[in-house]
Amino acid sequence: MRKSLPLVVLAASALLLSGCTAAGNSASAGCKGVASGSVSDSVKVSGKLGTEPKVSFKEPLAAKKTERTFITTGHGAEATKSTTVDVALVAYNGTTGKELTTNGYGTSAKIPITVGDATLIPVLSQVVDCAPVGSRVVAASPVKTAFGSADPSSLGLASTDTIVFVADIIDMMPAKANGKDQAPQAGFPTVKLNASGKPTVTIPKAAAPTETKVEVLKKGSGDTVKAGDTVTVQYQGTIWRTGKVFDQSWGKAPATFSTTGVIKGFAAGLVGQTVGSQTVIVIPPADGYGTAGQPSAGIKGTDTLVFVVDILKATR
């Protein structure tokens, strides 16, 4: 949980590559993504998957609709609705040929993209939709289509431009914690999970703890989260006083943020835990939103909060 509500998901762009000729539209027959076209087919890409590619095209490019061409088709699981994949990509202004942004190479963090995530610009879902892990794709899209209602001017793009992405789909994140079940601790809220992993929390009929408490319900076998790490989680927040959920990632997309950018109690339930774990964090006001609370979320200055958190990924 970030220091302010609502929790906002941000996106960037980056790229990876393997020097092959374009392979057209190589999504499986059962999963229909964006089709290739003459504009996306015209972009030349070379280099090794996982390294920044060499990209060339004859500008100006002018796509009339979003097109996507597979440079390499991977053999991993396909990115379908609500799945989250780690991506490296680079973006260009197709009108001028100028590189706009690049992320995800070397030690820089990959970009998590959830198919269908409404907080991202529309084209990012189209770039990865139905693409198997291990794929490299080129996408070209009119800026108006690519950005929807978002403002592209911060990237130096005009509404009449075409944007070009070269993207590597590196990995797929689990949708929920996959660690080994642990025995619940006395005094904590009870947690029941549905088939997708979404929790339902029942608050005990007792006074809320006055100190932050952390319970591990699933113990993951991944890396240990350290202070300053960037984590990707599924989370649900409940008010102890009312038993009502005030915020959650379930039904949207996993949230990604730094452990230094969240309230003190939330960070305490992450740092020292392992990827794949599920924790329950009980946070009194002093380690949460303080005496001011968060009125817009129904949180009073005296409210204790309960978070159920699935730790899906950590990078540093």
C-alpha positions in Angstrom: 0.0 0.0 0.0 1.5 3.3 -1.1 1.6 6.4 1.1 -1.3 7.9 -0.7 -4.5 6.4 -2.3 -5.5 5.2 -4.8 -2.6 3.0 -5.7 -1.5 4.1 -9.2 0.2 1.7 -11.6 2.8 3.3 -13.9 4.3 1.9 -17.1 7.4 2.5 -19.2 9.0 0.8 -22.3 12.0 -1.3 -23.2 13.2 -4.1 -25.6 15.1 -7.4 -26.3 15.8 -9.2 -29.5 17.0 -12.1 -31.7 18.2 -11.5 -35.2 15.6 -13.1 -37.5 13.4 -12.0 -40.3 9.8 -11.1 -39.5 7.6 -14.2 -39.0 4.2 -12.5 -39.4 1.3 -13.2 -37.1 2.5 -16.3 -35.0 0.0 -16.4 -32.1 -1.7 -19.8 -31.8 -4.9 -20.5 -33.5 -6.8 -20.5 -30.2 -5.5 -17.1 -29.2 -6.1 -14.2 -31.6 -3.9 -11.2 -31.0 -3.3 -8.2 -33.3 -2.5 -9.2 -36.9 0.7 -8.2 -38.7 0.7 -5.6 -41.5 2.9 -3.9 -44.0 4.1 -1.3 -41.5 5.1 -3.7 -38.7 6.6 -6.0 -41.3 8.8 -3.3 -42.7 10.7 -2.8 -39.4 14.1 -4.6 -39.4 15.4 -6.0 -36.1 18.6 -7.7 -35.2 20.5 -8.8 -32.1 20.2 -11.4 -29.4 17.2 -11.9 -27.2 17.8 -10.2 -23.9 20.1 -7.5 -25.3 19.2 -4.1 -26.7 18.4 -4.6 -30.4 19.4 -2.8 -33.5 16.3 -1.5 -35.1 15.9 0.2 -38.5 13.0 1.4 -40.6 12.4 3.9 -43.4 10.6 6.9 -41.9 8.1 8.2 -41.9 6.0 5.2 -41.0 2.3 5.7 -41.0 0.2 2.9 -39.5 -3.6 3.2 -39.9 -4.3 0.7 -37.1 -2.2 -1.3 -34.7 -0.1 -4.0 -36.3 2.1 -6.6 -34.8 4.8 -8.8 -36.4 6.6 -11.7 -34.7 10.3 -11.6 -35.1 10.7 -14.7 -33.0 8.0 -16.9 -31.6 8.7 -18.3 -28.2 7.8 -21.7 -26.8 6.5 -20.6 -23.4 3.0 -19.9 -22.1 0.9 -17.4 -24.0 0.0 -14.0 -22.4 -3.7 -14.1 -22.2 -6.2 -11.8 -20.4 -5.2 -10.9 -16.8 -1.8 -12.7 -17.0 1.3 -10.6 -16.3 4.4 -10.9 -18.3 7.9 -9.3 -17.8 8.9 -7.3 -20.9 11.9 -5.4 -22.2 11.1 -3.0 -24.9 12.2 0.0 -26.9 9.9 2.6 -28.5 10.4 4.9 -31.5 8.6 7.7 -33.1 7.8 6.1 -36.4 7.3 9.5 -38.1 10.8 10.8 -37.3 12.8 7.6 -36.4 13.7 9.1 -33.0 14.2 6.6 -30.1 11.7 7.5 -27.3 12.6 5.2 -24.4 14.2 1.9 -23.6 14.0 -0.2 -20.5 14.6 -3.8 -19.3 18.1 -4.5 -20.5 21.1 -5.4 -18.4 20.4 -4.7 -14.7 17.4 -2.5 -15.3 14.0 -3.8 -14.2 11.7 -5.5 -16.8 8.3 -3.9 -17.4 5.4 -5.9 -15.9 2.5 -5.8 -18.4 -0.9 -7.3 -17.5 -3.1 -8.1 -20.5 -6.2 -6.0 -20.3 -4.9 -3.7 -17.5 -6.9 -0.5 -17.9 -4.3 1.6 -16.1 -1.9 1.2 -19.0 -2.0 2.7 -22.4 -4.1 0.4 -24.7 -1.2 -0.5 -27.1 0.9 -2.2 -24.3 -1.7 -5.0 -23.9 -1.8 -5.4 -27.7 1.9 -5.7 -27.9 1.9 -8.8 -25.6 -1.6 -10.3 -26.0 -1.4 -13.9 -27.1 2.4 -13.8 -27.5 4.2 -16.8 -26.0 7.0 -16.2 -23.5 10.3 -16.1 -25.4 8.9 -14.1 -28.2 10.2 -10.9 -29.8 7.6 -8.7 -31.6 7.4 -5.4 -33.5 4.2 -3.3 -33.1 3.3 -0.2 -34.9 0.2 1.9 -34.0 -1.2 5.4 -34.6 -0.6 7.5 -31.5 -4.3 8.2 -31.1 -5.1 4.5 -31.0 -2.0 3.6 -28.9 -2.6 6.1 -26.1 -6.4 6.3 -26.0 -7.2 9.2 -23.7 -3.7 9.5 -22.3 -1.5 12.5 -23.3 1.5 11.4 -25.5 3.2 14.8 -25.5 5.6 13.9 -22.6 7.3 11.5 -25.0 7.4 14.2 -27.7 4.7 12.6 -29.8 2.0 14.3 -31.8 -1.4 12.8 -32.2 -0.7 12.3 -35.9 2.5 10.3 -35.3 3.0 6.5 -35.4 4.7 4.8 -32.4 6.8 1.7 -32.9 7.7 -0.9 -30.2 10.1 -3.7 -30.3 9.4 -6.0 -27.3 10.8 -9.2 -25.8 8.4 -11.2 -23.7 10.8 -12.5 -21.1 8.8 -14.3 -18.4 5.3 -14.8 -17.0 4.6 -14.0 -13.4 2.5 -16.3 -11.2 -1.0 -14.9 -10.6 -0.9 -15.7 -6.9 1.4 -16.8 -4.1 2.7 -20.4 -4.6 4.6 -21.0 -1.4 4.1 -23.9 1.1 1.1 -23.5 3.4 1.9 -22.5 7.0 -0.2 -22.9 10.1 -2.3 -19.8 10.9 -1.4 -17.9 14.1 -3.8 -17.2 16.9 -5.4 -13.8 17.0 -5.0 -13.0 13.4 -7.9 -12.5 11.0 -8.9 -15.7 9.1 -8.3 -15.8 5.4 -10.1 -18.0 2.8 -9.0 -18.1 -0.8 -11.1 -18.7 -3.9 -9.8 -20.7 -6.9 -8.1 -17.6 -8.4 -6.3 -16.9 -5.0 -8.5 -13.9 -4.1 -8.8 -13.7 -0.3 -11.9 -13.2 1.9 -10.9 -11.9 5.3 -12.9 -12.3 8.5 -11.9 -10.0 11.4 -11.9 -11.6 14.9 -14.2 -10.3 17.6 -11.4 -8.8 19.6 -9.5 -5.5 20.0 -7.1 -4.7 17.3 -3.4 -5.1 18.1 -1.5 -1.9 19.0 1.7 -3.0 17.2 2.3 -4.1 13.6 1.9 -7.9 13.4 2.9 -10.1 10.4 1.7 -13.7 9.8 3.0 -15.9 7.0 0.3 -18.1 5.5 2.4 -19.4 2.5 6.2 -19.6 2.6 7.8 -19.0 -0.8 11.1 -20.4 -2.0 12.2 -17.3 -4.0 14.6 -14.5 -3.2 14.3 -12.6 0.1 12.8 -9.1 -0.2 15.3 -6.4 1.0 14.7 -2.8 1.8 14.7 -0.7 -1.4 13.6 -3.6 -3.6 10.9 -3.1 -6.2 8.2 -5.7 -5.6 5.2 -6.9 -7.5 2.3 -8.1 -5.4 -1.3 -9.0 -5.3 -2.9 -7.3 -2.2 -6.2 -6.7 -0.4 -6.7 -4.1 2.3 -9.5 -4.4 4.9 -10.4 -2.0 7.8 -10.4 -3.9 11.1 -13.3 -1.8 12.5 -15.7 -2.4 9.7 -14.4 -5.6 8.0 -14.8 -3.8 4.7 -12.3 -4.0 1.8 -11.0 -0.5 1.0 -8.5 -1.3 -1.8 -7.1 -4.3 -3.7 -5.3 -5.3 -6.8 -7.5 -8.4 -7.4 -9.7 -7.8 -10.4 -7.3 -5.2 -11.8 -3.6 -6.0 -12.1 -0.7 -6.9 -9.7 0.8 -3.7 -8.2 4.5 -2.8 -8.5 6.3 -0.4 -6.2 9.4 0.1 -4.1 9.4 -1.0 -0.4 10.5 2.5 0.4 7.4 4.0 -1.2 4.7 2.4 1.0 3.4 3.0 4.6 5.7 1.7 7.3 3.6 -1.2 8.4 3.2 -2.5 4.8 6.9 -2.4 4.3 7.4 -4.4 7.5 5.3 -7.2 6.0 7.4 -7.4 2.9 11.0 -6.9 3.9 12.6 -10.2 5.0 9.9 -12.3 3.3 10.5 -14.5 0.3 9.1 -14.3 -3.2 6.1 -16.7 -3.4 5.0 -16.0 0.1 1.6 -14.8 1.3 1.6 -12.6 4.4 -1.1 -11.1 6.6 -0.1 -7.7 7.9 -2.1 -6.0 10.7 -1.1 -2.3 10.9 -2.2 0.1 13.6 -2.6 3.8 12.7 0.9 4.8 13.8 2.4 2.6 11.2 -0.3 3.3 8.6 -2.0 6.6 7.7 -1.6 8.2 11.1 -4.2 10.4 12.8 -5.2 11.9 9.5 -6.4 8.5 8.1 -7.5 8.3 4.5 -11.1 9.7 4.5 -11.5 9.0 0.7 -11.0 5.3 1.4 -13.2 5.3 4.6 -10.1 5.0 6.9 -10.3 7.0 10.1 -7.3 8.2 12.1 -8.0 5.5 14.7 -8.4 2.6 12.2 -6.2 -0.5 12.2 -5.7 -2.1 8.7 -5.3 -5.6 7.6 -3.5 -6.5 4.4 -3.3 -9.9 2.7 -0.3 -9.8 0.4 1.0 -12.3 -2.2 4.6 -11.5 -3.1 5.1 -12.4 -6.8 8.4 -10.8 -7.7 11.3 -8.7 -6.2 14.0 -6.9 -8.1 16.8 -4.6 -6.9 
